[in-house]
Amino acid sequence: MKKLITVLLILISTIGFAQDQNDLKSILSLETGFLGLWLGYEQPISNKFLVKAQYGQEFGLYAQTVEGSGFFSTGTLSLETRYFYNREKRASLEKSIINNSGNYLAIELQRVPDILTTNEGDRILIITKSNTLIPKIGMKRNLGNLFTYEIAGGIGYAWNDNRENTLAIGLDLKIGLILF
């Protein structure tokens, strides 16, 4: 009887705590894109939803009539919720779904808090603290086991601390390295 109870407990705990191959997983990654470098963490909240938090250092060029032109870099913080809508279909077609690969719909909130802002030379460059809220459609795919690429885009809303509002366009073209 003790052996039967032990076997049943082991089976129940194995079945209860076994992860499905289709489940999303927590990932820490370093990503680079056209004009930036980001450190991101993806945390699943269900088998179709995850939350991604990122810190990025984004780069750009500026042109001013008085000061001239130059190069700058500024820090960004973002929080994004993703809904993966085709993971089961990809798995049934025996396509890779590791490292949270799949097509997704997302809503990204990004803040440019004017931290770690630098520019070349002794020119004074003022970065206005700003926010964007952009719904996106995107896809994430694997390049081997340690690398991924992402393509996403959307149109949303931007506002800054000077109470100026505008249309925002978000376009992500990123290659990432899975750290763990």
C-alpha positions in Angstrom: 0.0 0.0 0.0 2.9 2.4 0.9 4.5 1.6 -2.5 1.2 2.3 -4.3 0.8 5.7 -2.6 4.4 6.6 -3.3 4.1 5.8 -7.0 0.8 7.7 -7.2 2.3 10.8 -5.5 5.3 10.7 -7.9 3.0 10.3 -11.0 0.7 13.1 -9.8 3.6 15.5 -9.0 5.3 14.7 -12.4 2.1 15.3 -14.3 1.1 18.4 -12.3 4.5 20.1 -12.6 5.6 19.0 -16.0 5.9 21.8 -18.5 4.3 21.6 -21.9 6.6 22.1 -24.8 4.3 24.9 -26.0 4.7 26.9 -22.8 6.5 30.3 -22.9 9.6 30.6 -20.7 11.5 33.3 -18.9 14.3 34.7 -21.0 17.0 37.3 -20.4 18.4 38.6 -23.7 20.7 41.2 -25.2 19.4 42.7 -28.4 20.8 45.0 -31.0 19.0 46.8 -33.8 19.4 49.6 -36.3 20.0 52.4 -33.8 20.3 50.8 -30.3 21.2 48.1 -27.8 18.7 46.7 -25.3 18.8 44.4 -22.3 15.4 42.7 -22.0 13.6 40.2 -19.7 10.6 38.2 -20.8 8.3 36.8 -18.1 5.4 34.6 -19.0 2.1 35.2 -17.3 0.2 32.4 -19.0 0.8 30.0 -22.0 -0.1 32.8 -24.5 0.8 36.0 -22.7 4.1 37.4 -21.5 5.5 40.7 -20.2 8.8 42.1 -21.5 10.7 44.7 -19.7 13.7 46.4 -21.4 16.4 49.0 -20.8 17.9 50.4 -24.0 20.5 52.7 -25.1 19.3 54.3 -28.3 21.5 56.3 -30.7 20.8 59.0 -33.3 21.9 62.0 -35.2 20.7 65.5 -34.6 20.8 68.7 -36.6 20.4 72.2 -35.1 20.7 75.5 -37.0 22.9 77.2 -34.3 24.8 74.3 -32.8 25.4 72.2 -36.0 24.9 68.5 -36.1 26.2 65.5 -34.2 25.7 62.1 -32.6 23.7 61.4 -29.4 22.7 58.5 -27.2 20.0 58.3 -24.6 18.5 55.6 -22.3 15.0 54.2 -22.6 12.8 52.1 -20.4 9.9 50.0 -21.9 7.3 47.6 -20.7 5.5 45.5 -23.3 2.7 42.9 -23.0 2.6 40.3 -25.8 -0.1 37.9 -26.9 1.1 34.9 -28.9 -1.6 33.8 -31.3 -0.1 31.0 -33.4 2.2 28.9 -31.2 -0.1 25.8 -31.2 -0.3 25.9 -35.0 3.5 26.3 -35.3 4.0 23.4 -33.0 1.5 21.2 -34.9 3.4 22.0 -38.1 6.7 21.0 -36.4 8.1 24.5 -36.6 10.3 25.8 -33.9 8.7 27.5 -30.9 11.7 27.6 -28.6 12.8 30.9 -27.0 9.3 32.2 -27.2 9.1 32.1 -31.0 5.9 32.9 -32.7 3.6 35.7 -34.1 2.3 38.2 -31.5 0.2 41.2 -30.9 1.7 43.7 -28.3 1.2 46.9 -26.5 4.4 48.8 -25.7 4.8 51.6 -23.2 8.2 53.4 -23.5 9.7 56.2 -21.5 12.7 58.3 -22.4 13.7 59.5 -18.9 16.8 61.5 -19.9 19.1 59.2 -18.1 22.6 58.3 -19.5 22.2 60.9 -22.2 25.4 61.7 -24.0 26.5 63.6 -27.1 29.7 64.3 -28.9 31.8 67.3 -28.1 30.9 70.2 -25.9 27.5 70.9 -27.5 24.5 71.2 -25.2 21.8 68.8 -26.3 18.5 68.7 -24.4 16.5 65.5 -24.6 12.8 66.1 -23.7 11.4 63.4 -21.4 8.8 61.6 -23.4 6.5 58.6 -23.5 5.0 56.4 -26.3 2.2 53.9 -26.3 2.2 51.8 -29.4 0.1 48.7 -30.3 2.2 46.4 -32.5 2.1 43.3 -34.6 5.2 41.2 -34.8 7.1 38.0 -35.1 10.0 36.4 -33.3 12.1 33.6 -34.8 15.2 31.6 -33.9 18.6 31.7 -35.4 19.9 28.5 -33.8 19.5 28.0 -30.1 21.1 31.1 -28.8 20.1 33.8 -31.2 16.7 35.3 -32.2 15.4 38.0 -34.5 12.3 40.1 -34.2 10.3 42.2 -36.6 7.4 44.3 -35.3 5.6 47.5 -36.2 2.8 49.7 -35.2 1.3 53.2 -35.0 0.5 54.8 -31.6 0.5 57.9 -29.5 3.4 59.9 -28.1 3.4 62.7 -25.5 6.2 64.5 -23.6 6.6 66.5 -20.4 6.0 69.8 -22.3 2.4 68.6 -22.9 3.0 68.1 -26.7 1.2 65.2 -28.3 1.8 63.5 -31.6 1.5 60.3 -33.7 4.2 57.7 -33.0 5.5 55.0 -35.3 7.2 52.0 -33.8 9.4 49.7 -35.9 11.5 47.0 -34.4 14.2 45.1 -36.3 16.3 43.4 -33.7 18.7 40.5 -33.4 19.1 39.0 -29.9 21.4 36.9 -27.9 19.8 34.6 -25.3 21.8 35.1 -22.1 19.6 32.6 -20.1 
